[in-house]
Amino acid sequence: MNKLNLPAILGGSPIRSIPLPRYNMIGAEEKAAVMDVLNSGELSGFVASSGPEFHGGEQVQALEKAFCEKFGSLHAISVNSATSGLHCALAAMGIGPGDEVLVPPYTMSASATTVLFTGAVPIFVDVEDSYFCIDPKRVEQAITARTKGIVAVNLFGQSANLNALRKIADEHNLFLVEDNAQAPGALHHEKFTGTIGDAGVFSFNRHKTMQSGEGGVVLTNDGDLALRMRLMRNHGEVVVGAMNISNIVNTVGLNYRMTEMEAAVARVQVSRLDALNAPRIALANRLTEGLQTLDGIMPPQIAEGNTHVYYFYPLLFDASQTALSREQFCKSVEAEGFTLRAGYVKPLYLEPLYQQKICFGREGFPFSANTANRDLVYEKGICPVVEDLAENRLMVTNITYPPLTISDMDDFVEACRRVLAHAEEIIDAGIT
């Protein structure tokens, strides 16, 4: 057998023989900002008491100001992670035991567990088939008297249908929180993601487009929500008296404070956001150009009015057009030296937490707080679109980042082409 163009999984030479480089967009400006903090000796400016230091140090406040200026929001609240930001945002909405929040099941777990932290429960709502974000039509069908809000996740780098969700939320007196960890700088009908909901949460986690190791920011235009999030961030229970706050619901705080070094790095990164997104978009466009000619593979679809910033690059796979299973295809492409994951995450409601309804304590709080009025259904089959994506159709790769190049994108397309051209041999070899 001629090995010249044989897939690596069948003994040929891989298209890419060296490991993929790490994503690293930390430069001289970020390093200088960290040194300024170290030289100041002030590594955190927070104190858990009323007064100026309740709001953090110089770098934290500068980051919050930069976020407001970049995204046109009135308030920005920095936190030590996007998970913390989601918890702060949801708690600020005043929800608690017996309440329900509508959440997509195809997302990082914190999009739903932060609902549990408030004592409310998530109700999982299926997603749109082509865009992978929560489906507004199904949201409307899921609303009950106990529904208090919606969490919309802007997944992979593209906005959910936020205008439709905003309209539904307003009509039913619900809050709308955006989990915008994966789509910083994306647009939905000329508005930034993270600014359309009542609150929008951004992430600086180690592999996000903007990164400072850990950290996050929540945007809102509501001054009361902003205050309540700051109380959650910094031990609010010890300051509500001194600050004359009468409504103390959900103001028991935690230490969700961001350090000065994290804030210094994050502030530089947000100033560079457009430059960080531009190469991702260019690389993704090149992938789309090449992959759209291959049978059985559908590149990302972009909804009307949206832009995509490609935190991940999602593809749909049609096994009926390729003879290969999705798993065979992904394994064969990875043998060529690239990353390609079959599926994204398990639908969240299939995790033991929801299957057993065990969270806080032996009785299953907060799930147990809802049983008198409604059976919480987390069974397989409740979100068929998500389950089909997870089990059969969706693939994701994370290769649309610098220092990878247009040439690398062409090599990925060639890897896919090579695997498809040798589908029968791969099947005959028993690759699973």
C-alpha positions in Angstrom: 0.0 0.0 0.0 1.3 3.4 -0.9 1.9 5.3 2.3 2.5 8.7 0.7 -1.0 10.0 1.3 -2.1 7.4 3.8 -3.7 8.7 7.0 -1.5 8.5 10.0 -4.0 6.3 11.8 -3.2 3.7 9.0 0.5 4.1 9.3 1.1 7.1 7.1 3.1 10.2 8.2 1.0 12.7 10.1 0.4 16.0 8.4 1.6 17.8 11.6 4.5 16.1 13.4 5.1 18.7 16.2 2.7 19.5 19.1 0.3 22.4 18.8 1.7 25.5 20.5 0.0 26.9 23.6 -2.2 30.0 23.3 -0.1 32.8 24.9 -1.0 36.4 24.3 0.8 37.8 27.3 3.3 40.4 26.2 5.5 43.2 27.4 2.6 45.4 28.4 1.1 42.8 30.7 4.5 42.0 32.3 5.1 45.7 32.9 1.7 46.0 34.6 2.5 43.1 36.9 5.8 44.6 37.8 4.1 47.9 38.7 1.9 46.1 41.1 4.8 44.1 42.6 6.8 47.3 43.0 3.9 49.0 44.7 3.7 46.2 47.3 -0.1 46.4 47.2 -1.3 43.0 46.0 -4.9 43.5 47.1 -6.7 46.7 47.9 -9.8 45.1 49.4 -11.0 45.4 53.0 -14.3 43.8 54.2 -15.7 47.0 55.8 -17.6 50.0 54.5 -15.4 52.7 53.0 -13.3 53.2 49.9 -11.4 49.9 50.3 -14.7 48.0 50.1 -14.5 48.5 46.4 -10.9 47.2 45.9 -7.6 48.6 44.9 -6.3 50.9 42.2 -5.9 48.1 39.5 -9.3 46.6 40.3 -11.1 49.9 39.9 -9.1 50.7 36.8 -10.2 47.4 35.2 -13.8 48.1 36.1 -13.6 51.5 34.5 -11.9 50.1 31.4 -14.7 47.6 31.0 -17.4 50.2 31.3 -15.7 52.3 28.6 -15.1 49.4 26.3 -18.7 48.0 26.4 -20.7 51.2 27.2 -22.0 49.9 30.5 -22.7 51.9 33.6 -21.3 49.4 36.1 -18.6 46.7 36.1 -17.9 44.4 39.1 -14.6 42.4 39.0 -14.6 39.0 40.6 -12.1 36.1 41.1 -13.8 33.9 38.4 -16.7 33.9 36.0 -18.3 31.3 38.2 -18.2 33.8 41.1 -19.6 36.4 38.7 -22.5 34.2 37.8 -23.2 33.5 41.5 -23.1 37.2 42.3 -25.4 38.1 39.3 -28.0 35.4 40.1 -28.0 36.2 43.9 -28.5 39.9 43.0 -31.7 39.0 41.3 -33.2 38.0 44.6 -34.0 34.4 43.9 -34.1 31.6 46.4 -35.7 28.3 47.4 -38.7 27.3 45.3 -37.7 29.5 42.4 -36.7 28.2 38.9 -34.3 29.5 36.4 -34.2 28.4 32.7 -30.7 27.3 31.6 -29.3 25.5 28.5 -27.9 22.1 29.2 -24.9 22.3 26.8 -22.5 24.5 28.7 -19.9 24.5 31.4 -21.4 23.2 34.6 -21.2 26.6 36.5 -23.9 28.1 34.2 -26.3 25.8 36.2 -24.7 25.1 39.5 -24.6 28.8 40.3 -28.4 28.7 40.3 -28.2 25.9 42.9 -26.0 28.1 45.1 -28.9 30.6 45.5 -31.3 27.8 46.6 -33.2 27.9 43.3 -33.1 25.1 40.7 -32.2 25.0 37.0 -34.8 23.9 34.5 -33.0 22.8 31.4 -34.2 24.1 28.0 -33.1 22.7 24.7 -30.9 24.6 22.2 -31.2 25.8 18.6 -29.9 23.1 16.2 -27.5 25.2 14.2 -26.3 27.7 16.8 -26.2 25.6 19.9 -27.6 28.3 22.3 -30.8 28.2 24.3 -33.9 28.2 22.0 -36.3 31.1 22.7 -39.3 29.1 21.4 -38.6 26.4 24.0 -37.9 29.0 26.7 -41.4 30.4 26.2 -42.9 26.9 26.5 -40.9 26.2 29.8 -42.1 29.3 31.7 -44.2 28.6 34.8 -45.4 30.6 37.8 -42.2 29.6 39.5 -39.8 30.8 36.7 -37.8 33.8 37.8 -35.2 34.2 35.1 -33.2 32.9 32.1 -29.5 32.2 31.8 -28.3 32.6 28.2 -24.9 31.2 27.3 -23.2 32.7 24.3 -21.5 29.5 23.3 -18.3 28.9 21.4 -18.0 32.6 20.5 -21.5 33.5 19.1 -24.5 35.2 20.8 -27.6 33.4 21.7 -30.8 34.9 20.3 -30.6 37.7 22.9 -33.1 40.1 21.4 -35.8 37.4 21.4 -34.8 36.3 24.9 -34.9 39.9 26.1 -38.4 40.3 24.7 -39.6 37.2 26.4 -38.0 38.2 29.7 -39.6 41.6 29.6 -43.0 40.2 28.8 -42.9 37.7 31.7 -41.1 39.9 34.2 -38.1 37.7 34.2 -34.4 38.6 34.6 -31.9 37.7 31.8 -28.3 36.9 32.7 -25.7 36.3 30.0 -22.9 33.9 30.5 -20.5 35.6 28.1 -17.3 33.7 29.0 -16.8 32.4 25.5 -17.9 35.4 23.4 -16.2 38.6 24.5 -16.4 41.2 21.8 -19.0 39.4 19.8 -22.0 41.4 18.5 -25.7 40.8 18.4 -27.5 43.2 16.1 -24.7 45.8 16.7 -24.7 45.4 20.5 -22.0 43.7 22.5 -22.7 40.4 24.0 -22.7 40.7 27.8 -24.6 44.0 27.6 -28.1 42.9 26.5 -29.1 41.0 29.7 -29.7 42.5 33.1 -26.1 41.3 33.8 -23.4 39.9 31.6 -20.5 37.8 32.9 -17.0 37.7 31.3 -14.1 35.3 32.1 -10.3 35.7 32.3 -9.7 32.0 32.9 -6.3 30.6 31.7 -7.6 29.5 28.2 -10.0 32.3 27.5 -9.5 34.9 24.7 -8.6 37.4 27.4 -6.7 35.8 30.3 -5.2 36.7 33.6 -5.0 33.2 35.0 -8.3 33.5 36.8 -10.9 36.3 37.2 -14.0 37.7 35.7 -16.1 40.8 35.3 -19.9 41.3 35.5 -21.5 44.2 33.6 -24.9 45.8 34.4 -26.7 49.1 33.9 -28.7 48.6 37.1 -27.1 50.4 40.1 -29.0 48.3 42.6 -27.9 45.1 41.0 -24.3 46.4 40.9 -24.4 47.2 44.6 -25.8 43.8 45.5 -23.1 42.0 43.5 -20.4 44.0 45.3 -22.0 42.9 48.6 -21.8 39.3 47.5 -18.2 39.8 46.4 -16.9 41.1 49.7 -18.6 39.8 52.8 -21.7 42.0 52.5 -23.2 40.8 55.8 -20.7 43.0 57.7 -21.4 46.2 55.8 -25.1 46.3 55.1 -25.7 48.0 58.5 -23.1 50.7 58.0 -24.4 51.2 54.5 -28.0 51.5 55.6 -29.2 48.7 53.3 -32.7 47.6 54.3 -33.2 44.8 51.8 -30.6 42.3 52.9 -31.9 39.3 50.9 -28.9 37.4 49.4 -26.3 39.9 50.7 -24.4 37.3 52.8 -21.1 37.6 51.0 -18.1 35.5 50.2 -14.5 36.4 49.2 -14.9 36.7 45.4 -12.4 39.5 45.2 -9.8 39.9 42.4 -6.2 40.5 43.2 -4.3 43.6 41.9 -2.0 41.5 39.7 -4.9 39.7 38.0 -6.7 43.0 37.5 -3.5 44.7 36.0 -3.1 41.9 33.4 -6.9 41.8 32.7 -7.0 45.6 32.1 -4.3 45.3 29.4 -6.0 42.3 27.9 -9.4 44.1 27.6 -7.6 47.0 25.9 -6.3 44.5 23.3 -9.6 42.6 22.9 -10.2 43.6 19.2 -6.6 42.6 18.4 -7.0 39.3 20.2 -10.2 38.4 18.4 -9.0 39.4 14.9 -6.6 36.5 14.2 -9.2 34.0 15.6 -11.8 35.3 13.1 -9.3 35.2 10.2 -8.2 31.7 11.0 -11.8 30.5 11.4 -12.8 32.0 8.1 -10.0 30.1 6.4 -11.2 26.9 8.0 -14.7 27.5 6.9 -13.6 28.3 3.3 -11.8 24.9 3.1 -14.2 22.7 5.0 -17.4 23.7 3.3 -16.2 21.7 0.2 -16.1 18.4 2.2 -19.1 16.1 2.3 -20.5 15.3 5.7 -18.9 18.3 7.5 -20.8 21.6 8.2 -18.7 24.6 9.3 -20.2 27.0 11.9 -23.4 28.7 10.9 -23.7 32.4 12.0 -27.1 33.7 12.8 -28.4 36.8 11.1 -27.2 39.9 13.0 -24.4 38.1 14.8 -20.7 38.1 14.6 -18.6 35.1 15.8 -15.3 35.4 17.8 -14.5 31.6 17.7 -13.5 30.7 21.2 -14.1 27.2 19.9 -14.7 26.3 16.2 -17.8 24.0 16.2 -18.6 21.7 13.3 -21.6 19.4 12.5 -20.9 15.8 11.3 -23.2 13.7 9.1 -22.1 10.1 9.3 -24.5 9.1 6.5 -22.4 11.1 4.0 -19.0 9.8 5.1 -19.4 6.1 6.0 -17.3 6.8 9.1 -18.7 7.4 12.5 -18.0 10.7 14.2 -15.7 9.0 16.7 -13.7 7.3 13.9 -13.4 10.6 12.0 -12.2 12.6 15.1 -9.7 9.9 16.1 -8.3 9.8 12.6 -7.9 13.6 12.3 -6.3 13.8 15.8 -3.7 11.2 14.5 -2.7 13.8 11.9 -1.6 16.1 14.8 -4.7 18.3 15.4 -7.3 18.5 18.1 -10.9 17.5 17.3 -13.3 16.5 20.0 -16.4 14.4 19.4 -19.1 16.4 21.2 -18.5 19.1 23.8 -19.8 18.2 27.3 -22.3 15.7 28.6 -25.8 17.3 28.8 -25.7 18.7 32.3 -28.9 17.1 33.5 -27.3 13.6 32.9 -24.6 14.3 35.6 -25.1 12.5 39.0 -25.9 15.8 40.7 -29.2 16.1 38.7 -29.8 12.4 38.3 -29.8 11.8 42.0 -30.9 15.3 43.0 -28.3 15.5 45.7 -26.6 18.8 46.3 -26.6 20.4 49.7 -27.3 18.0 52.6 -28.7 14.5 52.7 -32.3 15.6 51.7 -31.2 17.0 48.4 -31.7 20.8 48.9 -32.5 22.8 46.9 -34.2 20.2 44.7 -36.3 19.1 47.8 -37.6 22.7 48.1 -39.5 22.3 44.8 -41.1 18.8 45.2 -44.4 20.1 46.7 -45.3 22.0 43.5 -43.5 20.3 40.6 -41.6 17.2 39.8 -38.2 18.2 38.6 -37.5 16.1 35.4 -33.9 15.5 34.5 -34.3 12.4 32.5 -32.7 11.4 29.3 -34.8 12.6 26.4 -35.9 16.0 27.8 -33.6 17.9 25.4 -33.4 15.9 22.2 -31.5 18.4 20.2 -28.7 18.6 22.7 -28.6 14.9 23.1 -28.3 14.4 19.3 -25.5 17.0 19.2 -23.7 15.4 22.1 -24.0 11.8 20.9 -23.9 12.0 17.2 -23.3 15.3 15.4 -21.2 18.0 17.1 -17.4 18.3 16.9 -15.3 21.1 18.2 -11.7 22.1 17.7 -9.7 24.9 19.4 -7.1 25.5 16.8 -8.2 29.0 15.8 -5.7 30.9 17.9 -2.3 32.5 17.3 0.5 31.6 16.8 -1.2 29.0 14.5 -1.4 30.3 10.9 -3.4 30.2 7.8 -1.1 27.4 6.6 -2.0 25.4 9.7 -5.7 25.8 8.9 -5.1 24.5 5.4 -3.3 21.5 6.9 -6.3 20.8 9.2 -8.5 20.9 6.1 -6.1 18.5 4.3 -6.2 16.2 7.3 -10.0 16.0 7.1 -9.8 15.5 3.4 -7.3 12.7 3.7 -9.3 10.9 6.4 -12.5 11.1 4.3 -10.7 9.8 1.2 -9.6 6.7 3.1 -12.8 6.1 5.0 -13.2 2.5 3.7 -9.7 1.5 4.7 -10.2 3.0 8.2 -13.4 1.0 8.6 -11.7 -2.2 7.3 -8.8 -1.7 9.7 -11.3 -1.8 12.6 -10.6 1.7 13.9 -13.2 2.6 16.5 
